[in-house]
Every structure is written in C-alpha cells, then in structure tokens.
C-alpha cells in the first residue's frame, strides 16, 4: 500500500503527536538505516525508521504496519552480531525508552528498553546496585538480554538474562502485554536468551524487569579483569594455562576468598 498510506494511518490518530518518522529522503537516514556492524550494510534499507516515545505510539505503529502490510523490526543499540537485522519494512527504534524504576524492597529494577549497558549500569550504581552485563557500554540492554548477556560478573552472578523476571511489550496485534512467570510466561522464557537477530522475538519490547540485583559494597569494586600473556602461543601451553586457572579458582582455598570471587 506504500509509505504514504502508513503515514496517513499514523496521522489519523489524533492522540499521538510529534511521532518521528524517517524515510530515505531524510538527511539522517543514511546514518540511522543500519547498525554498527557494517558487514551487511548494503542490505539495510528499511522503508521507514520510527522512534516512538510511548507504549501508545508503539502500539499505533504496529497496528498501522499490519494494516499496510509492512514487516516491523525492533531496534535498541544497533549492535547486531551479524549485521543482518532490520533490512526492510518499518524499524521501531526504542532508544527513547530510558526510564529507570528501582524497587528497594524487592531488590529489583524496571529498565526502559532503550537504555544502553552503560546507561543502565550508571543508573543502578547511583542506588548501590549492579547487574551482570557485557563490557561494551553502547550495546543496548534489550539486545544483550535477548542474547543471554555474558560479561565480567557472569562467573559469580550469572548472565543478564538469568536476572530477567518480566518484561512489557507490544505484540503483533498492537496490544500491550505484560510477561512474567504467571502471565505470558512463554514470552518471558523466550526473552531470556532466545535471540534477537532478524524477526525472532514476537513483539516490540518497551521495558525489562530485573530481579536479584547485586548489591555493591561502598567504594569497593565488584570485579577484576585479568590479562595473561604467554609465549609462544601453542595448544599445549594454552591447555596448561586453562587447567591451572580452573584448578586454582575452583580449589577449596580460593572458593571462599573474596578476591578470587571477583576475578
């Protein structure tokens, strides 16, 4: 039916105003059309990029896309592993969803789906909490969670997805859905590492709820990065290094040592 029809569908909704719609004729389209991984940049030419600011706007976008026959693709940090996401259709960029609501009683937090790892970590640190994440600050917290989320704290506190206890999304019908262990639990299960490449997740995620946050001691780092160099690099000495590493950190003397836990 065409982009004009999609835009008309959006404009007919009087409750939604100032919705940012970007097409190939906009000056910022070239910068925004693809991800940071440029491997498949030649394929990433979506018909339109939309940046909603509310759940109501996401719902309208999905409904109009369905009416006009366009695929929709959710996007956060643009760090697609293979660079193949959002190659066509309507890109729903949730970068404007950056809310942070901490619940001290339940030791949990509700994060907007548009936050990056760096933004989420800095926000939680103000409240004395940490969440296991990756190491690249510009990666989106949503994409990280959908792909598991491994990082420096994983050895001690698990993956990012291990802490995911709920989420909110807009499904393919344009309906706002809350998914947790009792409601739509299949959507929660899928979000805990089920992947985000292409059109795998059946909805546009707007917020994520994480539980069992890590309490950060005052003025004390909670992880240490160690770099080990050995020469010459051979299979034999690499095996010796790994066996020694596992033996040392898995031993009785190290198991209850606070420093060992943070490495």
Secondary structure, 3 states (H helix, E strand, C coil): CCHHHHHHHHHCCCCCCCCEEECCCCCCHHHHCCCCCHHHHHHCCCCEEEECCCHHHHHHHHHHHHHHCCCEEEECCCCCCCCCCCCCCEEEECCCCCCEEEECCCCEEEEECCCEHHHHHHHHHHCCEECCCCCCCCCEHHHHHHCCCCCCCHHHHCCCHHHEEEEEEECCCCCEEEEECCCCHHHHHHHCCCCCCCCCCCCEEEEEEECCCEECCCCCCCCCCCCCCCCCCCHHHHHHHHHHHHHHHCCHHHHCCHHHHCC
